Amino acid sequence: MIRVLLVDDHAVVRAGLRLMLETQPDIEVVGEAASGEEAVALLMHNPSDLVLLDLEMGVGMDGIATTKLLRETYPSIQVLIFTTYDTDADIVRAVDSGAIGYVLKASLPEEIFRAIRAGACGESVLSPPVASRIMQQLQNPQEALTPREAEILEQLSSGLSNKELGRRLFISETTVKTHLAHIYTKLGADGRGSAIAIATQRGIIRPPKAQTEKT
């Protein structure tokens, strides 16, 4: 039996997932949490094999921070990201944080069941659209942004200046400018605004937060 903890700040999403997963004889939902902090606490008394984790939650830790803490605190428990976001930056950050896989909420139930079974066994899992994005990057490495470059561009899209970004990432403003020069070349952009627009259009980063709402 695969024991699963559901972590999502939307109660309706958790309820739907529970109903769907309970149709499977080999999957048991052992608990639900609305935040990363709640998930960490619940696991002390609810042994699980896998945590199905939302990437972006309303309050407290986001999915990336939660994944890192879970992997440090409960290294035997696998973390499977379950989200609406499919940008390169999000995918890379999730994998780097220790997630066993990355599954989109638009996936078919059968795909979600397979992902949970594979993830619980320690097998890496990617939704087909996510796997396709990774493959495109491998086929065109000269055009793909590095994880650091994607992170910098995503941070800048929120309105940070070069100096503010440097302070946040503990790098110099000169280093930020060097990264930006590489980003502009790879994207064929002539400045910050066009780089953000191109990266958003290509799905490398999310649309600027001022223009979108979390789902």
Backbone as numpy.savetxt, mean C-alpha at the origin, in Angstrom:
# Nx Ny Nz CAx CAy CAz Cx Cy Cz
-7.08 -24.64 9.06 -7.91 -23.44 9.06 -7.04 -22.19 9.06
-7.32 -21.26 8.16 -6.57 -20.01 8.07 -7.30 -18.95 8.90
-6.64 -18.45 9.92 -7.24 -17.45 10.80 -6.89 -16.05 10.29
-7.92 -15.24 10.05 -7.73 -13.93 9.43 -8.28 -12.82 10.33
-7.50 -11.76 10.46 -7.94 -10.55 11.14 -8.20 -9.48 10.09
-9.38 -8.86 10.12 -9.75 -7.83 9.16 -9.47 -6.45 9.76
-8.76 -5.61 9.01 -8.44 -4.27 9.50 -8.83 -3.24 8.44
-9.89 -2.49 8.70 -10.38 -1.47 7.77 -11.21 -0.48 8.58
-11.06 0.81 8.29 -11.79 1.79 9.09 -13.26 1.93 8.69
-13.68 1.22 7.65 -15.09 1.23 7.25 -15.78 -0.05 7.72
-16.75 0.10 8.63 -17.45 -1.05 9.18 -18.17 -1.85 8.10
-18.70 -1.15 7.09 -19.44 -1.85 6.04 -18.50 -2.72 5.21
-17.27 -2.30 5.03 -16.29 -3.11 4.29 -15.95 -4.36 5.09
-15.73 -4.18 6.38 -15.41 -5.34 7.23 -16.57 -6.33 7.24
-17.78 -5.82 7.33 -18.95 -6.70 7.37 -19.08 -7.49 6.08
-18.87 -6.82 4.96 -18.96 -7.49 3.66 -17.89 -8.55 3.50
-16.67 -8.21 3.94 -15.57 -9.18 3.86 -15.84 -10.39 4.73
-16.33 -10.14 5.94 -16.61 -11.26 6.84 -17.63 -12.21 6.23
-18.71 -11.66 5.69 -19.74 -12.49 5.08 -19.16 -13.32 3.91
-18.33 -12.66 3.12 -17.74 -13.34 1.97 -16.77 -14.43 2.39
-15.89 -14.12 3.34 -14.88 -15.09 3.77 -15.48 -16.27 4.52
-16.58 -16.03 5.21 -17.20 -17.11 5.97 -17.87 -18.15 5.09
-17.90 -17.90 3.77 -18.42 -18.93 2.85 -17.36 -20.00 2.58
-16.12 -19.73 2.99 -15.03 -20.65 2.72 -14.76 -21.52 3.95
-14.78 -22.84 3.77 -14.62 -23.75 4.92 -13.25 -23.71 5.58
-12.24 -23.20 4.85 -10.88 -23.21 5.40 -10.41 -21.83 5.87
-11.32 -20.86 5.90 -10.96 -19.50 6.34 -11.86 -19.08 7.50
-11.25 -18.62 8.58 -12.00 -18.18 9.75 -11.61 -16.73 10.10
-12.60 -15.85 10.19 -12.35 -14.47 10.61 -12.35 -14.45 12.13
-11.19 -14.18 12.72 -11.06 -14.25 14.18 -11.26 -12.90 14.86
-11.35 -11.83 14.05 -11.55 -10.52 14.64 -11.56 -9.41 13.62
-11.98 -8.23 14.08 -12.01 -7.04 13.23 -11.41 -5.87 13.99
-10.76 -4.97 13.25 -10.19 -3.77 13.84 -10.42 -2.59 12.90
-10.64 -1.42 13.47 -10.88 -0.22 12.68 -9.63 0.63 12.52
-8.53 0.22 13.15 -7.29 0.99 13.06 -6.10 0.06 13.26
-4.92 0.57 12.89 -3.72 -0.22 13.08 -3.44 -0.48 14.54
-3.64 0.53 15.37 -3.40 0.39 16.79 -4.29 -0.69 17.40
-5.56 -0.70 16.97 -6.50 -1.70 17.47 -6.09 -3.10 17.01
-5.59 -3.20 15.79 -5.17 -4.50 15.26 -4.02 -5.07 16.08
-3.03 -4.25 16.38 -1.87 -4.71 17.15 -2.32 -5.22 18.51
-3.24 -4.50 19.14 -3.73 -4.90 20.46 -4.55 -6.19 20.39
-5.39 -6.32 19.37 -6.24 -7.50 19.24 -5.42 -8.78 19.05
-4.33 -8.67 18.33 -3.53 -9.86 18.04 -2.89 -10.47 19.28
-2.83 -9.72 20.35 -2.28 -10.25 21.60 -3.17 -11.37 22.14
-4.47 -11.29 21.84 -5.42 -12.26 22.39 -6.17 -13.03 21.30
-5.92 -12.70 20.03 -6.59 -13.38 18.92 -5.55 -13.87 17.92
-4.95 -15.02 18.17 -3.92 -15.54 17.25 -4.44 -15.61 15.82
-3.63 -15.13 14.89 -4.03 -15.10 13.48 -2.88 -15.58 12.61
-3.24 -16.01 11.42 -2.24 -16.40 10.43 -1.97 -15.27 9.45
-3.00 -14.45 9.23 -2.88 -13.39 8.23 -3.75 -12.20 8.61
-3.24 -11.01 8.37 -3.99 -9.78 8.57 -4.33 -9.19 7.21
-5.61 -8.99 6.96 -6.07 -8.36 5.72 -6.24 -6.88 6.04
-5.35 -6.05 5.49 -5.17 -4.69 5.99 -5.42 -3.61 4.94
-6.26 -2.65 5.30 -6.51 -1.48 4.45 -5.25 -0.62 4.42
-4.98 -0.01 3.28 -3.77 0.80 3.15 -3.92 2.17 3.79
-5.09 2.78 3.64 -5.31 4.15 4.12 -6.47 4.16 5.09
-6.20 4.51 6.35 -7.25 4.54 7.36 -7.42 5.95 7.90
-8.60 6.22 8.43 -8.96 7.59 8.79 -8.12 8.21 9.90
-7.85 7.43 10.94 -7.10 7.97 12.08 -5.96 7.03 12.44
-4.98 7.57 13.16 -3.88 6.74 13.62 -2.94 6.32 12.50
-2.32 5.17 12.67 -1.34 4.67 11.70 -2.01 4.30 10.39
-1.29 4.54 9.29 -1.79 4.07 8.01 -1.35 2.62 7.81
-1.70 2.04 6.67 -1.39 0.65 6.43 0.10 0.34 6.41
0.90 1.28 5.91 2.34 1.06 5.83 2.95 0.99 7.22
2.63 1.96 8.06 3.15 1.97 9.43 2.66 0.76 10.20
1.40 0.40 9.98 0.84 -0.77 10.67 1.54 -2.05 10.25
1.80 -2.17 8.96 2.50 -3.37 8.45 3.87 -3.50 9.10
4.62 -2.42 9.14 5.95 -2.45 9.74 5.89 -2.89 11.20
4.93 -2.33 11.95 4.82 -2.66 13.37 4.37 -4.11 13.56
3.44 -4.56 12.74 2.98 -5.94 12.84 4.10 -6.93 12.54
4.90 -6.63 11.51 5.99 -7.54 11.15 7.06 -7.58 12.23
7.25 -6.44 12.92 8.22 -6.40 14.01 7.70 -7.11 15.25
6.40 -6.91 15.53 5.81 -7.45 16.76 5.39 -8.91 16.62
4.84 -9.26 15.47 4.35 -10.62 15.23 4.93 -11.14 13.90
6.20 -11.46 13.86 6.86 -11.84 12.60 6.28 -13.09 11.93
5.58 -13.92 12.68 5.01 -15.14 12.08 3.68 -14.88 11.37
3.11 -13.68 11.57 1.82 -13.35 10.96 2.05 -12.60 9.65
1.43 -13.06 8.58 1.57 -12.41 7.29 0.59 -11.24 7.18
0.98 -10.23 6.42 0.13 -9.05 6.20 -0.17 -8.93 4.71
-1.45 -8.90 4.38 -1.89 -8.77 3.00 -2.63 -7.44 2.85
-2.08 -6.54 2.05 -2.71 -5.23 1.83 -3.96 -5.40 0.97
-5.05 -4.75 1.38 -6.32 -4.83 0.68 -6.82 -3.40 0.49
-6.74 -2.88 -0.73 -6.92 -1.45 -0.93 -7.52 -1.11 -2.29
-7.92 0.15 -2.44 -8.40 0.64 -3.73 -7.27 1.25 -4.54
-6.15 1.55 -3.90 -5.06 2.26 -4.55 -4.11 1.30 -5.28
-3.75 1.66 -6.52 -2.85 0.80 -7.28 -1.68 1.57 -7.89
-1.26 2.65 -7.23 -0.14 3.43 -7.75 1.19 2.73 -7.47
2.17 3.03 -8.30 3.51 2.45 -8.11 4.05 2.76 -6.73
3.88 4.00 -6.29 4.42 4.42 -5.00 3.82 3.61 -3.86
2.51 3.39 -3.89 1.85 2.63 -2.83 2.31 1.17 -2.84
2.38 0.59 -4.02 2.77 -0.82 -4.14 4.18 -1.04 -3.59
5.11 -0.19 -3.99 6.50 -0.33 -3.56 6.61 -0.14 -2.05
5.93 0.86 -1.51 5.99 1.11 -0.07 5.43 -0.07 0.71
4.36 -0.66 0.21 3.74 -1.79 0.90 4.69 -3.00 0.93
5.28 -3.31 -0.20 6.20 -4.44 -0.28 7.43 -4.18 0.58
7.95 -2.96 0.53 9.13 -2.61 1.32 8.85 -2.71 2.83
7.59 -2.47 3.21 7.24 -2.48 4.64 7.10 -3.90 5.18
7.05 -4.89 4.28 6.98 -6.27 4.73 5.70 -7.00 4.39
4.81 -6.38 3.63 3.56 -7.04 3.24 3.85 -8.22 2.32
3.11 -9.31 2.50 3.30 -10.50 1.67 2.65 -10.33 0.31
1.70 -9.38 0.23 1.03 -9.18 -1.04 0.19 -7.93 -1.07
-0.39 -7.69 -2.23 -1.12 -6.45 -2.48 -2.33 -6.79 -3.34
-3.53 -6.68 -2.77 -4.76 -7.07 -3.45 -5.71 -5.88 -3.52
-6.29 -5.68 -4.68 -7.22 -4.56 -4.87 -8.63 -4.94 -4.44
-9.35 -3.98 -3.91 -10.71 -4.23 -3.44 -11.66 -4.56 -4.59
-11.26 -4.23 -5.80 -12.10 -4.54 -6.96 -11.92 -5.99 -7.42
-11.06 -6.74 -6.75 -10.80 -8.13 -7.14 -12.04 -8.99 -6.97
-12.13 -10.03 -7.77 -13.21 -11.00 -7.65 -13.04 -11.80 -6.35
-14.13 -12.30 -5.77 -14.02 -13.08 -4.53 -13.03 -14.23 -4.64
-13.04 -14.92 -5.79 -12.13 -16.06 -5.96 -10.67 -15.62 -5.90
-10.38 -14.41 -6.42 -9.02 -13.89 -6.38 -8.61 -13.57 -4.94
-9.55 -13.05 -4.17 -9.27 -12.72 -2.78 -9.04 -13.99 -1.97
-9.85 -15.01 -2.21 -9.67 -16.29 -1.51 -8.30 -16.88 -1.81
-7.93 -16.87 -3.09 -6.62 -17.41 -3.48 -5.49 -16.63 -2.85
-5.64 -15.30 -2.80 -4.59 -14.45 -2.22 -4.41 -14.75 -0.74
-5.50 -14.93 -0.03 -5.41 -15.23 1.40 -4.74 -16.58 1.63
-5.13 -17.57 0.85 -4.54 -18.90 1.01 -3.04 -18.89 0.69
-2.69 -18.21 -0.39 -1.27 -18.15 -0.77 -0.48 -17.32 0.24
-1.03 -16.18 0.63 -0.34 -15.31 1.58 -0.11 -15.98 2.91
-1.11 -16.73 3.39 -0.98 -17.42 4.67 0.14 -18.46 4.63
0.44 -18.96 3.44 1.52 -19.95 3.27 2.88 -19.28 3.01
2.88 -17.94 3.02 4.13 -17.23 2.81 4.47 -16.97 1.36
3.49 -17.14 0.47 3.73 -16.89 -0.96 3.37 -15.45 -1.30
4.20 -14.80 -2.09 3.93 -13.43 -2.51 2.70 -13.39 -3.41
1.87 -12.36 -3.20 0.60 -12.27 -3.93 0.40 -10.86 -4.48
0.04 -10.78 -5.74 -0.28 -9.49 -6.36 -1.54 -9.65 -7.21
-2.48 -8.71 -7.08 -3.64 -8.71 -7.97 -3.14 -8.60 -9.41
-3.85 -9.19 -10.38 -3.42 -9.11 -11.78 -3.07 -7.71 -12.26
-3.89 -6.67 -11.96 -3.51 -5.32 -12.42 -2.21 -4.82 -11.80
-1.99 -5.20 -10.54 -0.76 -4.79 -9.85 0.43 -5.52 -10.45
0.28 -6.81 -10.70 1.36 -7.59 -11.31 1.71 -7.03 -12.69
0.69 -6.58 -13.41 0.91 -6.01 -14.74 1.73 -4.73 -14.64
1.45 -3.90 -13.63 2.20 -2.66 -13.45 3.66 -2.96 -13.14
3.89 -3.95 -12.30 5.26 -4.33 -11.95 6.00 -4.83 -13.19
5.31 -5.60 -14.01 5.92 -6.13 -15.23 6.30 -5.00 -16.18
5.44 -3.99 -16.30 5.73 -2.85 -17.17 6.99 -2.13 -16.70
7.14 -2.01 -15.38 8.33 -1.36 -14.84 9.59 -2.15 -15.19
9.50 -3.47 -15.08 10.66 -4.31 -15.37 11.03 -4.26 -16.85
10.02 -4.09 -17.71 10.26 -4.05 -19.15 10.80 -2.69 -19.59
10.55 -1.65 -18.79 11.01 -0.30 -19.14 11.72 0.32 -17.94
12.82 -0.29 -17.49 13.50 0.20 -16.28 14.03 1.62 -16.41
14.36 2.05 -17.63 14.91 3.39 -17.80 13.86 4.47 -17.58
12.58 4.10 -17.65 11.51 5.07 -17.46 10.89 4.98 -16.06
11.18 3.91 -15.34 10.55 3.70 -14.03 11.24 4.53 -12.95
10.44 5.17 -12.12 10.99 5.92 -11.00 11.43 4.94 -9.92
12.51 5.26 -9.23 12.92 4.46 -8.09 11.92 4.70 -6.95
11.89 3.81 -5.95 10.99 4.03 -4.81 11.20 5.41 -4.17
12.45 5.84 -4.07 12.75 7.13 -3.45 12.20 8.27 -4.31
12.37 8.16 -5.63 11.87 9.20 -6.53 10.36 9.29 -6.49
9.69 8.14 -6.45 8.22 8.13 -6.37 7.76 8.75 -5.05
8.49 8.44 -3.98 8.14 9.00 -2.67 8.29 10.52 -2.67
9.39 11.00 -3.25 9.63 12.44 -3.30 8.55 13.14 -4.10
8.20 12.60 -5.25 7.19 13.24 -6.09 5.82 13.22 -5.41
5.52 12.14 -4.72 4.23 12.07 -4.02 4.17 13.08 -2.89
5.27 13.25 -2.19 5.32 14.23 -1.11 5.19 15.65 -1.67
5.86 15.91 -2.77 5.81 17.24 -3.36 4.41 17.56 -3.89
3.67 16.54 -4.30 2.32 16.78 -4.82 1.37 17.28 -3.74
1.76 17.10 -2.47 0.92 17.59 -1.37 1.20 19.05 -1.06
2.16 19.64 -1.78 2.42 21.08 -1.62 3.68 21.43 -0.86
4.48 20.45 -0.51 5.72 20.73 0.22 6.74 21.42 -0.69
7.53 22.30 -0.11 8.64 22.90 -0.86 9.82 21.95 -0.82
10.84 22.22 -1.63 12.04 21.38 -1.63 12.68 21.35 -0.24
12.72 22.52 0.40 13.35 22.60 1.72 12.54 21.80 2.74
11.21 21.93 2.71 10.36 21.20 3.65 10.47 19.69 3.44
10.54 19.29 2.18 10.68 17.87 1.88 12.01 17.33 2.38
13.07 18.10 2.17 14.38 17.69 2.63 14.40 17.47 4.14
13.74 18.36 4.87 13.68 18.22 6.33 12.91 16.96 6.72
11.82 16.69 6.01 10.99 15.54 6.34 11.72 14.23 6.07
12.50 14.18 4.98 13.19 12.95 4.60 14.63 12.91 5.09
15.05 13.96 5.79 16.41 14.04 6.34 17.46 13.99 5.23
17.20 14.73 4.16 18.17 14.88 3.09 18.31 16.36 2.78
19.38 16.73 2.10 19.61 18.14 1.81 18.71 18.62 0.67
18.53 19.92 0.59 17.74 20.49 -0.49 18.40 20.21 -1.84
19.73 20.18 -1.85 20.47 19.87 -3.08 20.16 18.45 -3.55
20.08 17.52 -2.59 19.76 16.14 -2.94 18.34 16.04 -3.50
17.43 16.81 -2.94 16.05 16.84 -3.46 16.06 17.30 -4.91
16.82 18.35 -5.19 16.88 18.89 -6.55 17.50 17.88 -7.51
18.48 17.12 -7.04 19.09 16.09 -7.88 18.08 15.01 -8.23
17.32 14.59 -7.23 16.26 13.59 -7.48 15.25 14.14 -8.49
14.88 15.41 -8.33 13.89 16.01 -9.23 14.41 16.05 -10.66
15.68 16.33 -10.83 16.26 16.36 -12.17 16.13 15.00 -12.84
16.39 13.93 -12.07 16.25 12.58 -12.61 14.79 12.27 -12.93
13.89 12.72 -12.06 12.46 12.49 -12.26 11.99 13.17 -13.54
12.39 14.43 -13.73 11.97 15.18 -14.91 12.45 14.49 -16.19
13.68 13.99 -16.15 14.24 13.31 -17.33 13.46 12.05 -17.65
13.19 11.24 -16.63 12.49 9.98 -16.84 11.07 10.19 -17.34
10.41 11.22 -16.84 9.01 11.46 -17.20 8.86 12.37 -18.41
9.96 12.98 -18.85 9.87 13.92 -19.94 9.12 15.17 -19.54
9.31 15.59 -18.30 8.61 16.74 -17.75 9.53 17.96 -17.74
8.90 19.16 -17.79 9.70 20.39 -17.78 9.63 21.12 -16.45
9.05 20.48 -15.44 8.97 21.11 -14.14 8.14 20.28 -13.18
8.02 20.79 -11.94 7.31 20.05 -10.90 5.85 19.79 -11.28
5.16 20.82 -11.73 3.75 20.68 -12.06 3.48 19.62 -13.12
4.27 19.66 -14.18 4.05 18.69 -15.26 4.47 17.29 -14.82
5.51 17.19 -13.97 5.94 15.88 -13.47 4.84 15.24 -12.62
4.21 16.04 -11.77 3.12 15.53 -10.93 1.95 15.10 -11.80
1.64 15.91 -12.81 0.52 15.59 -13.70 0.77 14.29 -14.47
1.99 14.15 -15.00 2.34 12.95 -15.77 2.33 11.72 -14.87
2.92 11.85 -13.67 3.00 10.72 -12.75 1.61 10.29 -12.28
0.73 11.26 -12.09 -0.64 10.95 -11.69 -1.37 10.22 -12.81
-1.20 10.73 -14.03 -1.85 10.12 -15.18 -1.39 8.69 -15.41
-0.12 8.43 -15.17 0.44 7.09 -15.38 0.22 6.16 -14.20
-0.36 6.67 -13.13 -0.62 5.83 -11.96 0.59 5.60 -11.10
1.58 6.47 -11.21 2.78 6.33 -10.39 2.52 6.83 -8.97
1.79 7.93 -8.87 1.40 8.49 -7.58 -0.10 8.74 -7.58
-0.65 8.96 -6.40 -2.07 9.29 -6.30 -2.30 10.74 -6.73
-3.52 11.08 -7.12 -3.83 12.48 -7.41 -3.57 13.32 -6.16
-3.16 14.58 -6.31 -2.93 15.44 -5.14 -4.11 15.39 -4.19
-3.83 15.35 -2.90 -4.86 15.16 -1.89 -5.94 16.23 -1.92
-5.57 17.42 -2.34 -6.55 18.50 -2.38 -7.62 18.24 -3.42
-7.35 17.31 -4.35 -8.26 17.05 -5.44 -8.98 15.71 -5.34
-8.69 14.98 -4.27 -9.31 13.66 -4.15 -9.69 13.38 -2.72
-10.58 12.44 -2.53 -10.99 12.02 -1.19 -10.65 10.57 -1.02
-10.39 10.18 0.20 -10.07 8.78 0.49 -11.30 7.91 0.28
-11.05 6.71 -0.26 -12.12 5.72 -0.38 -11.67 4.41 0.22
